[in-house]
C-alpha cells in the first residue's frame, strides 16, 4: 500500500548531518514506493544557532568584521542548504492529508535541544489521526523525559541501545535502527553529491564538537587540510554546501572529524578516518558504530524491514 508519509525532524538546522539524514530518509521512503515529505516545522530554537548576526552584534566589532568578510561565502552556503532542502518535498505545518508521520531521525527527543516541545513526541492534535512512527529517534546523552505517552506511536525505532533500554523499562518495545545516511548508502548519496570543489590529494578536518585534536591530527598527514565550517560563524574554515560535504569526504585521502555523519560517510565510502574521542557521552553513538561487534549490514537490513512493516 502506498502511503503519504510526513517526516518531522531537525531539517531546518543549517547543519550537514541534520539535512543529510532528513534528505536520506525521504529518498529511502520514496524508494519503498511511498509519497514522502518533510514537514516544514522550523521553530526558532532550531534556526537561531545558525544566524550569522547576533542581536547584539554591535558589541562585538572583531566578530562583526569577520562576519562581513565572510558574508559572500556564508550566503552561498545558505543558498546551498536551501536548495538541498527543496529535494525534501517540504510541506507546511500542521500537516494535512498524511497517512503516517515519521518522527526522526536525529536527537528529536533530547529535551536540551528540542525546546521541550511536545510536538516531537506526537503530543499534538495534528497527529491524532495519523500512524505515528519514530525512526532512529534519539535523546543524545540525556535521559528520556518523564510523562510522555508513547502509546501514541504505532512503532518505535530508536538509535541507541540505552534509549531502547529506557523505553523497555517503561513497558514499550522498540527496534534498534541505523541513521538514515547509513541506511541510504552509496547509491543514494552519490545522487545527492555535488562536484568536488577541491582537486588533488587532501585531508578533511571537521569539528562539529569542538576538539583541538582534529586539526592536530589532520596536519600530521603531510597533505593540504580542508577544514569544513560547521556553522556560519566558524572561523578559519571554508564553507561548503551539503552536496559538496559528501563529495569532499568521498574524495579525501583521510578524514579527521568529531562528527558522526562525517565518520559515517567516510565508513560508507571506505575512506581512512580518525575520530578523536571527546571523553563525554557524546562519543557513544560513534563508538557503537565503530565497535567490532556492530554488524552494519545486519542493522541496515533490520532497519529497512522496520520501515516496510511500519508502513505496510
N, C-alpha and C positions, 0 to 999 in steps of 0.2 A: 504494500500500500504506500502510495506517495503521500508524504505529509508536508505541510507548510510549517517549517521549523524556525523559531526565533532563537538567537543566541544572545545571552546577556553576560557581558564580560567587560574588562577594562580596555576596550578598544580605543577609547578617546585619549588615553595616556600617550604622550609622544615618546614612547619607549619601544625599542626594537622588539624585545621579547613580547610585549603586550600586543602589538599589531600583528606580529608573525603568528602567534598562537591563535588569535581571532581569525585571521585570514585562512590559516591552515585548516581550522575546524570547518569553516564554510566550505572549503574545497573538498574535504573528506565527505561531508554530509551530501554535497551535490554529487559526488562520485557514487554514492549509495542510492542516488535517484530521488533525493528529497529536494524541496524548494527551500533553501536555507538563506536566512537573512540575519545580519547583526542588528540588534535593537539599539538605536542611537540614543542611549541613556548616558549622558555626559555631565554629571554633577561637578560643581566647581572643585571639589577636593581631588578629582582626577586630573583636571586640566591646570590648576593653579601652579603646581610644582614645575611646570614646563614653560611658564611665561618668561620671556626674555626680560621684561621690565617689571620690577617690583613697584609697589605703590609709593615707597619712599626712595625712589631711585636718585633723587637729588642729594640725598645724604651720603651717597657713595660715588664720588667723582671718578675714582680709578675704575670701578666696575662699570660705570656708565661709559667711560671712554672705550673700554674693551668691548662692550656691547655694540657701540657704534661701529667699531672697526670690523666686527663680525656680523653685522646686520644682514649683508647680502647673502652670506653663506647660510645664516640661520633661516632667512626667508626661503632659500632654495630647499633646505632640509624640511621646513614646514610644509611647503608645497608638495614635496615628495611623499610625506606622510599622508597628506590629504588625498593624493592620487591613489596611494596604496589602499586607503580605506574605501575608495569607490568600488573596488572589487569585492567588498564585503556585502554589497547589496543592502545598504543601510535602510532601515525603516523606522519611522518615528515611535517615540514612547508617549503614552502607553500603547502596547501592540494590539492590533485588532486582526481577527481572522486567522489566528495561528492555531494549529492543532497541538503543537508541542513547543515548549521553551526549554532550552539547554542553558543551565547556569554554570559558567566557567568556560575555559579553564582559568588559571591564574588564582591569585590569593583573594578571591571574592568573598571568602569567609573570614578574613583577617580583620578583626574589628579595629585594629590600629590604622589601617589604610582604607577601609571601606566606608568610612564616615558613620559607622554604627547605623548603617542604613538597612532596614529590614527587607528592602526590595531584593537584596542578594539572596535571601532565604525564601523567596516566593511569597513573602508575607504582604501581599498587596491584592486588592480585588481584581487587578488586571490578570492575575494568574489563577482565578477561581475556577475557570473552565478550560484550562489547558493541561496537557500532560507535562508535568514538570520533572525535569531530569537534571541531575548535576553531572558534569563531566570534568574530571581532573580538578575539581574544586579543592581549594587549599586554605588553611589557616596560617600558612607560613610557619613561624616558630612560636606562635602564641596559642593558648588553649581555646577550644571551641566555646563560643558564648553560651550562657545558660538561657533557658526559656524559649528555645527555638522549636517550632513544631515541624519536625522533619517528616511527619505524616503527610505533608503537602507534596512530597516528592514521590513520584512513581518508581524511580530507580535512582540509586546513589552511586556515582562513580567518583572516587577521590584520588588524590595524587600521592599522599604519603601514608606509610603504614601506621604512624601514630594517630593520624586522624581516623583511619579505619578502626583502630582500637577504641578511640573515644566514642565513636558512633555505636560500636558494638556494646560498650558499657551502658549506653542509653537505650539499647534494645533495637537498634537499626542496623540491618545488614548492608554492606556496601562492597563495591568491587574496586580493586586497585587498578588504575588505568594510567597510561602514559600521556605526557604532554602532547597536544595536537601536532606540534612540529615534528616530534619523533614518530607520531602516527602517520603523518603525511609522507615523510620520507623524500628521497631524491626526486622521484618522478614529479611530485607536486612542487617542491621547492625550486626545481630547475625552471619551471614555468613562471615563477614569481621573481626570479633573479634578474637584475639589470646587468648591462655590460660592466665588467670590472673597471673601475676608474684608475687603477694602478697597474703599471706594466713592470715586468721583470720579477725578480725574487724579492720577497718581503716577509716581515713578521707582523701579525696583527696583535695589538695590545688594546684591551677593552676592560675598563673598570666601571661596572655598574655599582659595585660595592667598593668604596674607597680602600685601596690596598696598595701601598707603595712597592710591594714585591713585584707587581705586574710589570712595571717599567724596568725595574732592576733585572728581572729575568729576561725580558724581551731584548734588552740591549746586549745580552751575552752571546746571541747567535751570530753576531757579525754581519747582519743584514739590515737594510733600511727598515725602520719601525713605523708602521701606520697605526697611529693612535686614534681610535674612534671616540668621538664625543658622546657621552651618554645622555646629555641634556643640552639645551641651547646655551647655558652659561658656563659650561665646562671649558676651562682654558687649556691651551697647549695641545689641542686635538683638532682633527679635521671632522667636518660634518657631512654625513652621507645620508642618502635616502634608504628606505628599508630594502629595496631590491639590491642596492649596492652592498649593504651589510651582508647579505647572503653571498654575493659573488666574491667579496673580499675574503671571507673566511674560506670559501670553496677553493680559491686560488692561492691561499697562503702556504708558505713553507712550514710555518709554525704559528700557533695561536696561543697567546697567554692571556687569560681572562678570569675575572671574578664573577662572570655571568653564566647562569645556567644555559641560556639559549645559545650563547657563543660556543660553549663547550658541546652542547647538543649538536649544533651544526657541524662542528669540527669532527665529532664522532660519526655523524651521518656520512660525511664526505671523506672519511679516512685521513684527515689532516692531523699531524702531530700536534698535541696540545699540552699545556701545563695549566693546572688550576691551583693557585696558591691558597690553601685554606685560610679562612678568616679567624678560625678558632671560636666561632659562635654557632648557635643552632642553625643559622642560615646556610651552613655547609651541608646539612643533612640531605637535601634533595639531590645535590650533585654527587655526594659520596655514595648515595644509594644507586644512582645511575652508573657510577664507575665501579661499583662492587663486582668482584668476580662471580658472586652468587646471583647477580641480576641477569636474567635471560631476556634481553631486549626483544628478540623476535617473538618469544612466547608472550611477553607483555603486549606487544603490538597486536598479535592475533586475538588475545583476550579482549583488548580494548575495542577492536573492530567488532567483535561478536557482541560486546556490551551495547554498542550503539545500534547495531542491527536489531537486537532483541528489544531494546528500549523503545525503538521506533517502529516496531512491527505492528 
